[in-house]
Amino acid sequence: MNKLIAGCVVAAGMMTAAHAAETMSAAPAESWTVTNYYKQSVYDPQQNKIGDVDDVLVDKSGKINGLVIGVGGFLGAGEKDVIVPFTAVKTAKKDNKWWLTLNESKDGLKSAPGFKYDRASTTWVPEGK
């Protein structure tokens, strides 16, 4: 019984040490949060709103590689979701607010292939599949 208790104490200590090793004392320099993108408005170069970020796509290494932008519709109804490369979206600070810009028009996004979220595969798939 004492060996069992001692084993549990050692295992608990190892779990605590492993957990502590996976934490950070500060956020990495030059890091941004996903909330700087998620649900934010996206504008064309003429400052016309062209959509909102509906999702952030992350690869297996944890790097953001795409944004799902909802375009068109009214209050989410009739909206079309398109995917753009993360590198295509630029950030700028204007009037004390971060702006997301994309060198594309709303009509250009509306004519792009549409996507829908598939819960079974937990990813975005082309519409109609």
BAFI-3210 file (N, C-alpha, C; in Angstrom, 3 decimals, decimal comma, padded with zeros to 6 digits):
// residues 129
n [1|2|3|4|5|6|7|8|9|10|11|12|13|14|15|16|17|18|19|20|21|22|23|24|25|26|27|28|29|30|31|32|33|34|35|36|37|38|39|40|41|42|43|44|45|46|47|48|49|50|51|52|53|54|55|56|57|58|59|60|61|62|63|64|65|66|67|68|69|70|71|72|73|74|75|76|77|78|79|80|81|82|83|84|85|86|87|88|89|90|91|92|93|94|95|96|97|98|99|100|101|102|103|104|105|106|107|108|109|110|111|112|113|114|115|116|117|118|119|120|121|122|123|124|125|126|127|128|129]
n.u [000,819|001,949|003,825|002,179|000,997|003,309|004,108|001,989|002,359|004,870|004,201|002,293|003,924|005,618|003,795|003,093|005,555|005,947|003,790|004,391|006,639|005,574|004,458|004,481|006,296|005,769|004,057|005,160|007,395|006,302|004,003|000,637|-002,850|-005,436|-007,864|-007,421|-008,034|-010,285|-013,732|-013,469|-013,841|-013,216|-011,603|-011,546|-008,937|-009,932|-011,183|-013,724|-016,042|-015,746|-016,317|-016,383|-014,208|-014,767|-013,597|-010,440|-007,799|-005,552|-002,437|-000,913|001,392|000,753|000,716|-000,892|-002,638|-004,704|-007,735|-011,188|-013,590|-016,618|-018,881|-021,193|-024,798|-027,086|-026,846|-025,665|-027,374|-027,697|-025,078|-021,869|-019,166|-015,760|-012,369|-009,284|-005,752|-003,727|-001,561|-002,421|-003,946|-003,647|-002,501|-003,213|-002,908|-005,389|-006,905|-006,644|-007,401|-007,217|-007,046|-008,089|-007,086|-007,710|-006,610|-008,839|-012,099|-015,519|-017,276|-015,480|-014,813|-017,328|-017,591|-015,753|-014,849|-017,133|-017,308|-018,171|-018,592|-017,750|-018,840|-018,299|-015,775|-014,405|-013,496|-013,267|-015,066|-015,516|-018,482|-021,441|-020,503]
n.v [-001,186|001,223|001,514|001,946|004,412|005,990|005,761|007,081|009,667|010,307|010,161|012,224|014,393|014,343|014,923|017,544|018,853|018,406|019,793|022,398|022,872|023,302|025,786|029,392|032,259|034,724|036,306|035,580|037,863|040,162|038,737|038,008|037,880|035,514|036,755|039,222|038,884|037,116|037,374|039,984|042,895|043,081|044,997|046,558|048,065|050,665|051,238|050,156|048,049|044,591|042,148|039,779|038,146|034,844|032,526|031,150|029,581|027,049|025,446|022,141|022,668|024,812|027,260|030,086|029,815|030,532|032,467|032,410|034,145|035,757|036,874|039,187|038,871|039,385|040,126|037,624|035,870|034,360|034,699|034,148|031,988|032,324|031,335|032,796|033,237|033,582|035,288|037,139|039,008|042,127|044,112|047,150|050,078|052,314|055,254|054,502|051,825|048,458|047,580|045,292|044,534|043,613|043,007|043,005|042,999|043,217|042,039|040,434|038,578|037,449|036,012|034,033|030,582|028,956|027,898|025,522|024,709|021,535|019,440|016,732|016,186|018,169|020,505|022,983|022,608|022,465|024,087|022,229|019,709]
n.w [000,000|000,813|-001,194|-003,373|-002,716|-002,614|-005,271|-006,554|-005,543|-006,651|-009,391|-009,546|-008,941|-011,164|-013,188|-012,526|-012,854|-015,580|-016,612|-015,799|-017,326|-019,804|-019,885|-020,306|-019,274|-020,237|-022,983|-026,302|-027,910|-030,407|-030,967|-031,974|-031,211|-031,997|-031,860|-032,954|-035,547|-035,860|-036,389|-037,199|-039,260|-042,790|-045,245|-048,518|-050,620|-050,920|-048,607|-048,300|-046,765|-047,117|-046,056|-043,268|-040,950|-040,515|-039,645|-038,618|-040,141|-039,293|-039,634|-039,130|-037,711|-036,221|-037,388|-038,794|-041,798|-043,469|-043,957|-043,333|-044,931|-044,593|-046,931|-048,345|-048,060|-045,257|-041,964|-041,588|-042,950|-046,072|-046,574|-048,054|-047,650|-048,161|-048,786|-048,100|-048,648|-045,756|-045,952|-047,783|-046,526|-045,134|-042,381|-040,687|-038,703|-037,954|-036,892|-034,197|-034,288|-035,388|-038,751|-041,202|-044,383|-047,774|-050,985|-052,901|-054,372|-053,168|-054,987|-056,364|-054,370|-053,993|-056,334|-056,022|-055,228|-053,019|-049,548|-046,971|-043,524|-042,363|-040,008|-039,501|-040,610|-039,443|-040,744|-043,382|-046,352|-049,954|-051,187|-051,912|-051,603]
ca.u [000,000|002,844|004,434|001,154|000,900|004,555|004,061|001,046|002,990|005,900|003,512|001,707|005,037|006,083|002,790|003,206|006,778|005,731|002,862|005,104|007,588|004,837|003,880|005,388|006,222|005,290|003,706|006,306|007,460|005,765|002,893|-000,718|-003,856|-006,406|-008,960|-007,123|-008,567|-011,585|-014,930|-013,121|-014,223|-012,154|-011,865|-010,762|-008,003|-010,657|-011,802|-015,091|-016,125|-016,043|-016,715|-015,919|-013,487|-015,620|-012,769|-008,996|-007,294|-004,232|-001,876|-000,543|002,487|000,213|000,853|-002,101|-002,384|-005,843|-008,863|-012,502|-014,249|-018,027|-019,141|-022,582|-025,843|-027,519|-026,797|-025,290|-028,267|-027,311|-023,644|-021,028|-017,846|-014,647|-011,090|-008,177|-004,486|-003,452|-000,584|-003,080|-004,604|-002,687|-002,993|-002,771|-003,579|-006,031|-007,804|-006,495|-008,083|-006,565|-007,827|-007,667|-007,373|-007,476|-006,587|-009,913|-013,400|-016,599|-017,756|-014,462|-014,981|-018,603|-017,437|-014,785|-015,488|-017,674|-016,997|-019,036|-017,921|-018,221|-018,574|-017,771|-014,333|-013,925|-012,776|-014,071|-015,085|-016,218|-019,944|-021,949|-019,929]
ca.v [000,000|002,375|001,653|002,534|005,833|006,633|005,831|008,148|010,949|010,534|010,438|013,565|015,339|014,367|015,622|018,969|019,337|018,420|020,886|023,669|023,030|023,660|027,121|030,494|033,333|035,916|036,059|035,838|039,191|040,242|037,802|038,545|036,901|035,185|037,724|040,360|038,531|036,452|038,230|041,358|043,325|043,135|046,109|046,635|049,192|051,942|051,256|049,627|046,758|043,514|040,946|039,564|036,891|033,870|031,476|031,254|028,247|026,836|024,168|021,226|023,227|025,918|028,505|030,498|029,772|031,022|033,067|032,227|035,446|035,764|038,029|039,292|038,524|040,365|039,538|036,225|035,135|034,515|034,972|033,152|031,892|032,063|031,208|033,549|032,968|034,498|036,288|038,141|039,990|043,063|044,820|048,539|050,757|053,568|055,799|053,682|050,556|047,624|047,334|044,193|044,875|042,588|043,618|042,319|043,660|042,372|041,236|039,412|037,524|036,765|035,088|032,994|029,346|029,005|026,787|025,332|023,949|020,159|018,997|015,370|016,215|019,339|021,424|023,648|021,863|023,218|023,980|021,217|018,384]
ca.w [000,000|000,858|-002,522|-004,238|-002,369|-003,042|-006,732|-006,921|-005,226|-007,673|-010,660|-009,455|-009,035|-012,553|-013,985|-012,219|-013,494|-017,028|-016,913|-015,619|-018,427|-021,007|-019,767|-020,615|-018,283|-020,949|-024,391|-027,171|-028,530|-031,768|-031,178|-032,081|-030,828|-033,037|-031,781|-033,835|-036,860|-035,775|-036,342|-037,555|-040,612|-043,797|-046,159|-049,752|-050,531|-050,879|-047,281|-048,334|-046,092|-048,061|-045,337|-041,894|-040,755|-039,834|-039,052|-038,825|-040,458|-038,716|-040,077|-038,048|-036,915|-035,445|-038,147|-039,514|-043,239|-044,237|-043,253|-043,946|-044,927|-044,967|-047,797|-048,794|-047,109|-044,271|-040,627|-041,704|-043,847|-047,467|-046,636|-048,704|-047,034|-049,072|-048,079|-048,695|-047,956|-044,654|-046,406|-048,630|-045,663|-044,539|-041,198|-040,536|-037,594|-038,362|-035,871|-032,987|-034,506|-036,394|-039,966|-042,063|-045,776|-048,780|-052,317|-053,633|-054,232|-052,659|-056,121|-056,617|-053,367|-054,247|-057,461|-055,640|-054,762|-051,666|-048,653|-045,811|-042,471|-042,240|-038,635|-039,483|-040,876|-038,692|-041,622|-044,410|-047,613|-051,003|-051,192|-052,830|-051,312]
c.u [000,864|003,502|003,453|001,031|002,137|004,578|003,135|001,645|004,048|005,248|002,905|002,786|005,555|005,090|002,883|004,434|006,601|004,811|003,573|006,067|006,893|004,209|004,930|005,228|005,733|004,906|004,930|006,239|006,928|004,627|001,570|-001,672|-004,808|-007,553|-008,672|-007,683|-010,011|-012,709|-014,632|-013,563|-012,994|-012,561|-011,040|-009,830|-008,676|-011,445|-013,287|-015,088|-016,522|-016,462|-016,186|-015,196|-014,371|-014,823|-011,314|-008,484|-005,838|-003,710|-001,418|000,593|002,020|000,294|-000,459|-001,796|-003,565|-006,897|-010,135|-013,219|-015,683|-018,318|-020,597|-023,554|-026,178|-027,616|-026,537|-026,162|-027,863|-025,835|-022,914|-019,672|-016,817|-013,374|-010,029|-006,898|-004,254|-002,507|-001,210|-003,736|-003,536|-003,325|-002,416|-003,533|-004,075|-006,983|-007,826|-007,205|-007,304|-007,529|-007,223|-008,049|-006,971|-007,565|-007,566|-011,200|-014,414|-017,123|-016,772|-014,574|-016,272|-018,487|-016,419|-015,527|-015,939|-017,323|-018,037|-018,270|-018,567|-017,840|-017,938|-016,259|-013,639|-013,043|-013,755|-013,937|-015,805|-017,727|-020,363|-021,357|-020,438]
c.v [001,250|002,611|002,301|004,031|006,575|006,779|006,928|009,521|011,284|010,883|011,830|014,626|015,459|015,111|017,125|019,550|019,407|019,563|022,229|023,920|023,487|025,043|028,174|031,568|034,637|035,511|036,361|037,242|039,104|039,260|038,558|037,470|036,657|036,193|039,003|040,124|038,031|037,456|039,701|041,652|043,361|044,181|045,969|047,846|050,567|052,104|050,902|048,264|045,693|042,222|040,929|038,228|035,967|032,748|031,724|029,833|028,128|025,487|023,344|021,751|024,402|027,258|028,823|030,500|030,254|031,644|032,780|033,563|035,282|037,036|038,010|038,931|039,668|039,668|038,035|035,403|035,415|034,806|033,819|033,173|031,527|031,978|031,982|033,183|034,013|035,618|037,372|039,247|040,834|043,748|046,226|049,151|052,109|053,997|054,938|052,333|049,778|047,361|046,144|044,570|043,724|043,260|042,876|043,103|042,681|041,475|040,129|038,259|036,746|035,753|033,977|031,731|029,474|027,757|026,720|024,497|022,584|019,632|017,610|015,354|017,361|020,255|022,047|022,874|022,705|023,019|022,927|019,847|017,876]
c.w [000,000|-000,494|-003,496|-003,982|-002,843|-004,558|-007,217|-006,670|-006,268|-009,008|-010,651|-009,568|-010,452|-013,432|-013,757|-012,899|-015,003|-017,416|-016,809|-016,776|-019,702|-020,939|-020,084|-019,548|-018,905|-022,367|-025,248|-027,775|-029,954|-032,019|-031,211|-031,615|-031,996|-033,021|-032,563|-035,237|-036,775|-035,533|-036,634|-038,991|-041,505|-044,830|-047,429|-049,640|-050,478|-049,572|-047,292|-047,643|-047,102|-047,362|-043,919|-041,821|-039,915|-039,180|-039,415|-039,031|-040,010|-039,196|-038,870|-037,184|-036,058|-036,142|-038,875|-041,010|-044,082|-043,347|-044,038|-043,800|-045,406|-045,738|-048,248|-047,698|-046,172|-042,930|-040,684|-042,633|-045,284|-047,649|-047,311|-048,015|-048,087|-048,238|-048,840|-047,953|-046,865|-045,095|-047,271|-047,807|-044,972|-043,337|-041,170|-039,370|-038,076|-037,265|-034,610|-033,078|-035,562|-037,542|-040,696|-043,481|-046,690|-050,138|-053,233|-053,421|-053,644|-053,778|-056,466|-055,637|-053,589|-055,381|-057,169|-055,204|-053,308|-050,872|-047,547|-044,791|-042,349|-040,858|-038,584|-039,696|-040,146|-039,533|-042,614|-045,712|-048,662|-050,904|-052,205|-052,588|-050,003]
res [m|n|k|l|i|a|g|c|v|v|a|a|g|m|m|t|a|a|h|a|a|e|t|m|s|a|a|p|a|e|s|w|t|v|t|n|y|y|k|q|s|v|y|d|p|q|q|n|k|i|g|d|v|d|d|v|l|v|d|k|s|g|k|i|n|g|l|v|i|g|v|g|g|f|l|g|a|g|e|k|d|v|i|v|p|f|t|a|v|k|t|a|k|k|d|n|k|w|w|l|t|l|n|e|s|k|d|g|l|k|s|a|p|g|f|k|y|d|r|a|s|t|t|w|v|p|e|g|k]
***
